[in-house]
Each structure stands twice: as structure tokens, then as C-alpha cells.
Amino acid sequence: MIEVQGLQKRFSSGRGRTARHVLAADGVGFVAADACITGLLGPNGAGKTTTLRIVAGMIPPDAGRVLVDGIDVAREPQRALGRMGVLSDSRGLYPRLTAQENIVYYGRLQGMARPAAHQRAQALAQVLDMVPLLDRRTEGFSQGERMKTALARALVHDPPNIILDEPTNGLDVLATRALRETLRRLRDDEGKCIVFSTHIMQEVQRLCDHVVLVSHGRAVARGTVAELMAQTGGSDFEDTFVQLAFTDEERAP
């Protein structure tokens, strides 16, 4: 389980009169349960990526805290991060290494013995339907092949919590469907706590058990898709999204 409590993060650039300050996270809070897929839905620039980077320990918050299975990410980062698998938007594969070498290398960084990391890589390749990719260098991989390799790398140490930032970006229809099925198996068969960000409403409708709607750095609504639609009295989730995520001025034509 992941508990996010009152996160705040401000970014500044420039100096003096040209200084610019952006409040990327402004009191964001939510709970992501085990055996549940929680989606952070919001427009581009809403603060989703900043929130997930704080959750994953990549950047520190100015205020608030994150608990991963009760462990404070700021106070015990290594212990907390060991219980998370993170698929970031950059993905960061080593192009001169094979898919298997990328996965095993990350397993070693997580403290796994080499034989165990190899065995786990083989098992994940079966689950993710990527056995033919294992001995190929990742240089030249398609976006879908890179996603599978990066996901296997994030799962190699069998973490109970999985963080994914815009995982379907650049994927074709078949790769997106395959990713959805993988996430459902991880939730249903292994009871994983899964958190992923997206700006695509269809992904949320098809996949998420719980939705956190993020806008202007704040969590403005939480609930199931049906519960969010009930808040606005609408019958179309797109209309609900627009009403909850945008101000009157932003909605104006």
C-alpha cells in the first residue's frame, strides 16, 4: 500500500524580476491499496509526474510525506525503494546491453544474486511474452519492446508496489492491450499495488479500480469512475473529466 500525504513541491527558475515559480504539487494526497490499480488522471502539466517522482524517491518534497507499506520514503529510502518497482517516463535502458542483461543488472542493484536475477528474468520473459527479445541488444527496440524490457526490469525484484508514469505513451494498440492485460494479472494473481499516471481517459475507464483526478497540482477528486461521474451528474466520463479538471475560464471556448 502507498499513502501519499499532503505533498508540496515548488520549482523555480531564473533570478530577480525574471524569476518564475511553479507549484507543481500543492497538497496532493491519496491512498493506493494492495490488489488495486490506482490511476492518476489529469491534463498535461497537472502535476502527475512530479507526484510520482516524489513517491519513487527521485525528488524530495518541500512538504508532506510518502509511506510505502508503512515505511517513510524520506526517512528510510533504501528500505522503501526496495518495495517498489518504478517504470519512469525516461525508461533509461542501456542500449549496448541485451534485454536480459538490462534486467539482471537492475536485479543486482536491488541486491539479488546473479543466478536468482537470471532465473527471474527468464520467468518475467514468459509472463510478458518477450522471450525472443532476451538475447537482443535493446538498441533499435521498438517502443513496445522497450516498454516490456523496462517493465521486466522494474519487476525483477518482485516488489509489492509498482509505479508507472504514462506507460502507454508511444505504444501501438496491440502493445497497449498487452500492457493492460499484464497489469490486470499483476493485480489479480499477485495482489500488487499499482499506481500509474495518464491523461488518457479510456485507459482509466478500462483499467482502474480507483481514480485520483489531478489538476493544477492538486488532487481535486477521488473515487471510482462511476463515483466521479455521479459527482457531476453526467453520463459521459469525458464531460466529468472536463468539469472536474478545468476551471470555468479554461473550459470557455
C-alpha positions as CSV (number, residue, x, y, z in Angstrom):
1,M,0.0,0.0,0.0
2,I,1.1,3.5,-0.8
3,E,0.0,6.5,1.3
4,V,0.6,10.0,-0.1
5,Q,0.1,12.8,2.5
6,G,0.0,16.5,1.6
7,L,2.8,16.6,-0.9
8,Q,4.0,20.0,-1.9
9,K,6.8,20.8,-4.5
10,R,7.7,24.2,-5.9
11,F,10.1,24.6,-8.8
12,S,11.9,27.9,-9.5
13,S,13.8,29.2,-12.5
14,G,15.5,32.5,-13.3
15,R,16.5,35.3,-11.0
16,G,15.2,38.6,-9.8
17,R,12.4,40.0,-11.9
18,T,12.6,37.1,-14.4
19,A,12.2,34.5,-11.6
20,R,9.4,32.1,-12.2
21,H,7.9,29.8,-9.6
22,V,5.7,26.8,-10.4
23,L,3.8,24.9,-7.7
24,A,3.8,21.5,-9.3
25,A,2.3,19.7,-6.3
26,D,0.0,21.5,-3.9
27,G,-1.1,19.3,-1.1
28,V,-1.6,16.1,-3.1
29,G,-2.8,13.2,-1.1
30,F,-4.3,9.8,-1.8
31,V,-4.1,6.1,-0.7
32,A,-3.3,3.3,-3.2
33,A,-4.4,-0.1,-1.9
34,D,-3.0,-3.5,-2.4
35,A,-4.6,-5.6,-5.2
36,C,-5.8,-2.4,-6.7
37,I,-5.0,-0.3,-9.8
38,T,-5.0,3.4,-8.9
39,G,-4.8,5.9,-11.7
40,L,-3.6,9.5,-11.5
41,L,-5.6,11.2,-14.3
42,G,-5.1,14.8,-15.3
43,P,-4.2,17.1,-18.1
44,N,-0.6,17.5,-19.2
45,G,1.3,19.7,-16.7
46,A,-1.2,18.8,-13.9
47,G,1.5,17.5,-11.5
48,K,1.2,13.8,-12.1
49,T,4.8,13.1,-13.0
50,T,6.1,15.3,-10.1
51,T,3.9,13.4,-7.7
52,L,5.1,10.0,-8.9
53,R,8.8,11.1,-8.8
54,I,8.3,12.1,-5.2
55,V,6.6,8.8,-4.4
56,A,9.5,6.9,-6.1
57,G,12.1,8.9,-4.2
58,M,13.6,10.6,-7.2
59,I,13.0,14.1,-5.8
60,P,12.3,15.3,-2.3
61,P,9.0,17.1,-1.4
62,D,9.0,20.6,0.1
63,A,6.3,19.3,2.5
64,G,4.3,16.2,3.1
65,R,5.4,12.5,3.1
66,V,5.0,9.2,1.4
67,L,4.6,5.9,3.2
68,V,5.2,2.6,1.3
69,D,3.9,-0.3,3.3
70,G,4.2,2.0,6.3
71,I,7.8,2.9,5.5
72,D,8.6,6.6,5.2
73,V,10.4,7.2,1.8
74,A,12.3,10.2,3.1
75,R,13.5,8.6,6.4
76,E,14.2,5.1,5.1
77,P,14.7,5.5,1.3
78,Q,16.5,2.2,0.6
79,R,14.1,0.1,2.6
80,A,11.1,1.8,0.9
81,L,12.5,1.8,-2.6
82,G,13.2,-1.9,-2.2
83,R,9.4,-2.4,-2.0
84,M,8.7,-0.5,-5.2
85,G,9.2,-1.2,-8.9
86,V,9.3,2.0,-11.0
87,L,8.7,2.5,-14.7
88,S,9.6,6.1,-15.3
89,D,8.8,8.1,-18.4
90,S,12.5,8.1,-19.4
91,R,12.8,4.3,-19.1
92,G,16.6,4.6,-19.4
93,L,17.7,1.2,-20.9
94,Y,21.3,0.6,-21.7
95,P,21.3,0.3,-25.5
96,R,24.5,-1.8,-25.7
97,L,23.2,-4.4,-23.3
98,T,20.7,-7.2,-24.2
99,A,17.2,-7.1,-22.7
100,Q,18.3,-9.9,-20.3
101,E,21.5,-8.0,-19.3
102,N,19.4,-4.9,-18.5
103,I,17.0,-6.9,-16.3
104,V,19.8,-8.8,-14.5
105,Y,21.8,-5.7,-13.9
106,Y,18.9,-4.0,-12.2
107,G,18.3,-7.1,-10.2
108,R,21.9,-7.0,-9.0
109,L,21.4,-3.3,-8.0
110,Q,18.5,-4.5,-5.9
111,G,20.7,-6.9,-4.1
112,M,19.8,-10.1,-5.9
113,A,22.3,-12.9,-6.5
114,R,23.1,-13.2,-10.2
115,P,21.6,-16.7,-10.6
116,A,18.4,-15.5,-9.0
117,A,18.2,-12.5,-11.2
118,H,18.7,-14.6,-14.3
119,Q,16.0,-17.0,-13.2
120,R,13.6,-14.1,-12.5
121,A,14.4,-12.5,-15.9
122,Q,13.5,-15.8,-17.6
123,A,10.2,-16.1,-15.7
124,L,9.3,-12.5,-16.5
125,A,10.0,-13.0,-20.1
126,Q,7.4,-15.7,-20.2
127,V,4.8,-13.6,-18.4
128,L,5.5,-10.5,-20.7
129,D,5.7,-12.6,-23.9
130,M,9.3,-11.3,-24.6
131,V,11.4,-14.5,-24.7
132,P,12.7,-13.7,-28.3
133,L,13.9,-10.3,-27.0
134,L,16.1,-11.6,-24.2
135,D,19.3,-12.0,-26.2
136,R,18.9,-9.0,-28.4
137,R,20.5,-5.6,-27.6
138,T,17.9,-3.0,-26.7
139,E,19.4,-0.6,-29.2
140,G,16.9,-0.5,-32.0
141,F,14.0,-1.9,-30.0
142,S,10.5,-0.7,-30.8
143,Q,8.7,1.4,-28.2
144,G,6.6,-1.7,-27.2
145,E,9.8,-3.8,-26.9
146,R,11.4,-1.1,-24.8
147,M,8.4,-0.9,-22.5
148,K,8.3,-4.7,-21.9
149,T,12.0,-4.7,-21.0
150,A,11.7,-1.7,-18.7
151,L,8.7,-3.3,-17.0
152,A,10.5,-6.6,-16.5
153,R,13.4,-4.6,-15.0
154,A,11.0,-2.8,-12.6
155,L,9.5,-6.2,-11.6
156,V,12.7,-8.2,-11.3
157,H,13.0,-8.0,-7.5
158,D,9.2,-8.9,-7.2
159,P,8.2,-5.6,-5.5
160,P,4.7,-5.5,-3.9
161,N,4.2,-1.9,-5.2
162,I,4.5,-0.8,-8.9
163,I,4.8,2.8,-10.1
164,L,4.3,3.6,-13.8
165,D,4.4,7.1,-15.3
166,E,2.5,7.4,-18.6
167,P,3.3,3.8,-19.5
168,T,1.3,3.7,-22.8
169,N,3.0,6.7,-24.3
170,G,4.1,5.9,-27.8
171,L,2.7,2.3,-27.8
172,D,0.5,0.9,-30.6
173,V,-2.9,-0.7,-30.0
174,L,-1.6,-4.2,-29.5
175,A,1.2,-3.2,-27.1
176,T,-1.2,-1.1,-25.1
177,R,-3.6,-4.1,-24.8
178,A,-0.8,-6.4,-23.8
179,L,0.3,-3.9,-21.1
180,R,-3.3,-3.7,-19.7
181,E,-3.5,-7.5,-19.5
182,T,-0.2,-7.7,-17.7
183,L,-1.3,-5.1,-15.1
184,R,-4.5,-6.9,-14.6
185,R,-2.6,-10.2,-13.9
186,L,-0.3,-8.5,-11.5
187,R,-3.3,-7.1,-9.6
188,D,-5.5,-10.2,-9.7
189,D,-2.9,-13.0,-9.4
190,E,-0.2,-11.4,-7.3
191,G,-2.1,-8.7,-5.4
192,K,0.2,-5.9,-6.4
193,C,-0.5,-2.3,-5.6
194,I,-0.3,-0.5,-8.9
195,V,-0.2,3.3,-9.4
196,F,0.0,4.8,-12.9
197,S,-0.4,8.2,-14.3
198,T,-2.1,9.1,-17.6
199,H,-4.0,11.8,-19.4
200,I,-6.0,9.2,-21.4
201,M,-9.5,8.7,-20.1
202,Q,-10.1,5.5,-21.9
203,E,-7.1,3.9,-20.1
204,V,-8.7,4.8,-16.7
205,Q,-12.1,3.5,-17.7
206,R,-10.8,0.2,-18.9
207,L,-8.2,-0.5,-16.2
208,C,-8.5,1.5,-12.9
209,D,-10.3,0.4,-9.7
210,H,-9.7,3.9,-8.2
211,V,-9.0,7.2,-9.8
212,V,-7.3,10.3,-8.4
213,L,-8.0,13.3,-10.6
214,V,-5.1,15.8,-10.5
215,S,-5.4,19.4,-11.7
216,H,-3.1,22.4,-11.1
217,G,-1.0,20.4,-8.7
218,R,-3.9,19.3,-6.5
219,A,-5.9,16.1,-6.1
220,V,-9.4,17.6,-6.9
221,A,-11.4,14.4,-6.9
222,R,-11.1,10.7,-5.9
223,G,-13.2,7.6,-6.4
224,T,-14.2,5.1,-9.0
225,V,-15.2,6.2,-12.5
226,A,-18.8,5.7,-11.5
227,E,-18.4,7.8,-8.3
228,L,-16.7,10.6,-10.2
229,M,-19.4,10.7,-12.8
230,A,-22.0,10.8,-10.0
231,Q,-20.4,13.9,-8.6
232,T,-21.1,15.8,-11.8
233,G,-24.4,14.1,-12.6
234,G,-23.1,13.3,-16.1
235,S,-23.3,10.1,-18.2
236,D,-20.1,10.7,-20.1
237,F,-16.7,10.4,-18.4
238,E,-15.1,12.9,-20.7
239,D,-17.6,15.6,-19.6
240,T,-16.9,14.6,-16.0
241,F,-13.2,15.0,-16.5
242,V,-13.6,18.4,-18.1
243,Q,-15.9,19.7,-15.4
244,L,-13.6,18.5,-12.5
245,A,-10.2,19.1,-14.0
246,F,-10.6,22.6,-15.6
247,T,-11.7,26.0,-14.4
248,D,-14.6,27.9,-15.9
249,E,-12.1,30.1,-17.8
250,E,-10.2,27.1,-19.2
251,R,-13.5,25.4,-20.3
252,A,-14.6,28.6,-22.1
253,P,-14.3,28.3,-26.0
